[in-house]
Amino acid sequence: MRVLFVDDEPNVLDSIRRQLRKVCDIHTAASGEEALRLLKELAPVALVVSDMRMPGMNGAELLTKVRELHPDTVRMVLSGQADLDSTIAAVNDGHIFRFLTKPCSEEVLRAAVGAGIEQYQLVTTRKELLEKTLQGLVETLNDILGLTNPVARRRTARVRQYAAAIAGALRFPMPWDLRLATLLSQVGCITLPEAILDKLYAGTALSEDEQRLYARHPEVAAALIARIPQLGSVAAMIGRQQRVNFSELPADVSAWDAGTTATVILAVATRLDELLATGDQPASALQRLEQSLPGLPKPVLAAVRTVHLHSAYMDVRLVGFDELALGMVLDEDVVTDTGETLMFRGEEVTREMLVQLRPGHQPAPASPGAGFFQKLRVLIPA
């Protein structure tokens, strides 16, 4: 486990390295700025232990930043100064796990670091278990959707693929709630007669009653999903997929928070699929997308233009890894024998992915491929 100590006194850092070199993977930084840079390079880091009084960014400010940027990382203070105000700020704003004072004995320091690492393992294990449980629940709901409304199920795979591509073009790592939102975005279609989606995708005008039913499917899905603990943000994204008001958002996309960015990506992906599925050619679909979403920021539109736009209807096939080809879309997650998800359902097969997945070219040993299934379910443009 990586542990980062931050102190502006070199002799203190030297002493800590000697004491803990056999206990953990220890790294040191002489300032808050250097610490943030190292955290980005080394992530994940289990524990950050910081001095309080340092030039430039003090310990309270650093640990508050660490909490914002790396919320799972445990934060501790090791300080020789007894400034009450800064101590209170560190505890309240940085959510400090332990507060140690200098001089600190090797025995106490070792025990504190061990406790910090245990706390990190507890938090990350619980989070991983929760995410896997929710992922399993979502997969089950999505499979039920496939049984009751195959048209909506196929649409889910396309929306997931478009969302992943748009997020990649925006350099926005897809958070877990957006991944789940793409999987559940069409769950409300369970309440729709399949004939309505058939008409929609055939480019046939819906009646007023049919249009009203179709327009309610995000609201229906959001109401269902909001009842599942921890999925409030997912429900909110899904509920807004047809009613994002871009005029209310900051013009600068970089100023959006993660939740806003994820909501916009889902909204744009679902609208894009709607246009393509009703028969629009890619060029006209992009033009109508801009017209139907007034205020859509140029960086988002530019990201959409990088998406490989598939045919509206796609065949589902089981293929071997040696049969994978560019343009196919994964219809299931690719998971190693250690439980690590390498590629997510909805991702388009790329050249880089082919190198990773084909026999004899699996990534090793950090991402073993020995546990791959012989056959993989994919979507192939018709």
N, C-alpha and C positions, 0 to 999 in steps of 0.2 A: 504494500500500500504506500502511495506517495504522500509525504508530509512536507509542507513548506513552512520554514521559519523565516520571519521578517524582522530585521533589526539593523539599525544604522551603525552598530558597533561591531567591527570585524572580529574582535577577540571573543565576543559573546557567541557569534555564529561558529567560530572555530571550536569553542568549548562544547557547544551543542552537537556539532558534527561528531566529535570524539565520543561523546556520551551515547549517542543514538545510532551510530553507523551500523550496528548489528541488529537494531530493533526494527528499522523501517527503511524505506527508500527515501532518504532525506535530501531535500533541496533547500537552498537559502537565497534570500534576496536582501539587498541593503536599503531598499526604499519601497514605498507603496506602489509606485509606478512600475518598478521592475517586477514586483510581485504579481501585478495584474498581467503583465506580459508573459511571465512564466506560467501562470495559471492557464492562460489560453493555449500555450504550447504543450503543457504537460497533462491537461485534462484527460481523465478525471483525477482530481486530487482529493484525498480523503479528509485531510486536516490542514488548516492554516493556523499557525500560532504567531501572533504579532506583538511587537513592542507597541507602547502607546505613543510616546513622544518621539517623533521623527521629523526631520526637515521635510517640507512640502506636505505631502499627504500624511496625516497622523493615523494612528492605529484605529480609532473609531471610524474615520472616513473609509479607510481601507476595508475593514471588515463589513461595513455597510455595503460597499461595492461588491465584495465577494458574495454576500447574501443575495444581491440582485442578479449577479451574473452566473453564479454557481450555487444555487440554493441547497443542493444536497451536501456540499462541502461543510464539514464541521468547523466551527470557528472558536479560537481560544485566545486569551491575552496572557502574555508573560511580560510584566512591566515592573520597573523599579521605582516609578514615580507614583505618588499617591494623590493625584489630582482627582477630586471627587466628581467634578462636573464631567470630565472626559470619561471617567470610569462608568458613570451612569449612562452617558451617550453610547458607549460601546456595548453595554449590556442591553439597552433598550432598542437601539437601532440596528445593531449587528447580531442580535440574538446569540449572545455568547454562551458557549457550553461550559467553559471553566475560566476562572480568573486566577492566574498565578502571579506571585510577587517574586522579584529578585531580591537577594539570591535564592535560587531554587535548587534543592538538593537533587542529585541524579535519581535517587529512588522516587521522589515525588514526581519529577518530570517524566520518568519512564511510565509510571502508573497513569499519569494524566494523558499522555500520548496514546497509551494502550486503550484507555477508556474512550478517547476520541475516535480511534479507529473502529472500535466495537460499535459506537453510536452510528458511524457512517455506514457500516455493514448492515446494521439493523434497519436504517432508513432506506437504503438502496434495495435491500432484499424485500422489504415490505412493499416498496414502490413497484418493483419488478413483478411481484406476485399479483398486485392489484392490476397492473397493466395487462398481464397475461390472462387474468380472470375476465377482465372487461373485454379483451380481444376475443376470447373464446365465446363470450356471450354475444358479441357483435357478429361473429362468424355464424353463430347459430341463427340469429335473426335474419341474416342475409341469405342463408340457405333456405329458411322458411319462405322468404320472399321469392327465391328462385322456384320453389315448388308451387306457389300460389300465383305468381305473375312473372313468368320467364322473361317477358319483354323488359320489365323494370329491372330484373336482375342483370340482364345484359347491359342495360344503360348504366347501372352502378359501376361495372368494370370500366366502361369508357370514361365516366366522370372521374374515376380514380386515376386513370391514366393521364387525362388532361390536367387534373389538379397537380399531379406529381411533376409533370413537365413544366407547367407554369411556375410552380414553386422553385424548381431547379433553375429556370431562367432568371428568376428574381433573386437567386442565391439565398433562398429562405428555406432552411432545414425544416422539413415537414414535422411539426410536433405531433405527439400521439393523438391529441384530440382532433386535429384535422384529418389524420389518417382514418380515425374511426368515423368522423363525420362524412367522409367520402363513401365509406362502406354503408352507412345508414341513411344517406341522403334521399333514397327512394323508398324507404320502408313504408311511408305513408301511402304508397301506391297499392299496398295490400288491400286497401278499402275500395280501389277502383276496378271497375270491370275491365278486363284485358282489352276489350274492343275499343275503349277510349284511347289507350296508348297506341293500338294498331292504327286507328284513324289519325292520331297526331303524327305518328312517324310516316304515315303514307301521304302526309301533306293535305289531308282532308279536313275541312273546317269543322270544328266542334260546335255543337249546339250551345245555347246559353247555359243550360243545365249542366252539360258535360264540361264546359269551360269552368264553371263554378266549382264542380267537383274536383277537377284537375288542379285548380289554383289552390285548393285547400290541402293538398297532400303534404307540403312542408309543415304546415301547422299541425296536422294530424301526427306526423312523425315526431315533431318536437315535443308534443304533449306526451306521447308514449315514452320517449327516451328520457325526458326530464324526471320520470319516476324512478330511474335507475340511479343509485347513489354514485357520485363522482362524475356523472356525465352531463352536468348542467351546462358546461361550455359547449359540449357537442350538440346538445339540444338547441342552444341559442344560435349556433352557426347554421344548423339545418333549417330552423324556423325563419331565418333571414335570407335564405338562398335566392328568393325571388323578389326581395324588397330592400336591397342595399341602396341607400341614397348617397351617391358619391359627392354631391354638393355639400354634404355635412362633414366630409372628411378633410383633413389637412391636404393641401395640394402636393406637399412634399411626401412621397411614399415612404421615404426613410424615417419620417416622423411617426408613422403608424406603429402601434404596439402589435405584439404577436397575434393577439386575438382578432384585431381588425384585419390584419394581413390575411390570416387564415380564412376569415369570413368572406373577404373579397375573392380570394382564390376559389373557394367553393362556389360562390355565386356566379363567377365568370365561367367556371368549368361546366356547370349545369346549363347555363344559357348557351354556351358554345355547342354542347351536345344536342340541345334542343334544335338549334338551327341546322346543324349537320344532319341530324336524324330525319328532318322533314324534307331533305333532298337538296339543300343548298350546296353549291360547290364551295370549296374552301375560300376562294377569293370573295365571293358574295357573302358567305357566312361571316367573314371578318368585318366586312363593311356593315352588315346588318347588326353585328354585335356592337359595334361602336355607336350605331344609331339607336339601338334599343337600350343601351346603358349610358345615358348622357352623363358626361363628366368623368367617364372612365379615364384614369390617368394614363398618359402616354407610355410610361415604363411598363405598366401592366399590359397594355395593348401590344407593345413590342415583345413582351414575354409570350403572349398568346401566338404571335406570328412565328415563333420558333417551334411551336408544337407540330408534330407530324400528325396531320388530320386524317383519321381513318374513315373508311366507309361507315355508314350508320349501322349496318348490320354485319355481324361477325360470327363465324362458325366457331364452335367449341370443339377442341380436339385434344387427345392425349398424345404427346410426342415424347420421344427419348431426348436426352440432352444433346445427342449428336444430330438430332433433327431440327433443333432450334434454328430459326432464321430471322434476319432483320425484318422488322415490321410486325412480328407477332407480339401479343400482349399477354403477360402472365395473368392467369386466372386463379392463382393460389400463391401463397407466400413460399419462398424458397428458404428452408430452415436447415441448419447444420445439425449433426448429431449431438452437439452441445446445447442446442436450443437457440442458437444465434440466428436471427432473421437477416439473411443477406440481401434479399430482394423482396419487395412487397407486391401483393396482387395489384394489378392495374398498371405496373411499370412496363414500358415498351422495351423489347429486346434490342440492345445496342451491341456494337462490336466489343466494347469492354466487357459487357455481361457475358457474351459468348465465350470469351477467353476464360472467365471465371467458372462458368458452368459446365463446359464440355469435358468429357472424361479425359483425364491426363493433364488438365489445365486448372484444376481447382486450386483456390488459394490455400496456402499451407503456412505453418501449422496453426496460425492464429484463427483461421476460418476454415476448419477442416470440412471436407466434402464427403467423407466416407459414409455419412448417414443419409445422403440424398436418395429420394425415391427413384426408381428406374424410369418412371413415366411422370410427366409434368403436364398439368392441364393449362392450355393456352387458348387465346382467342386469335383467330386468323381472319383478316378482312375477306369478305365474300367477293 
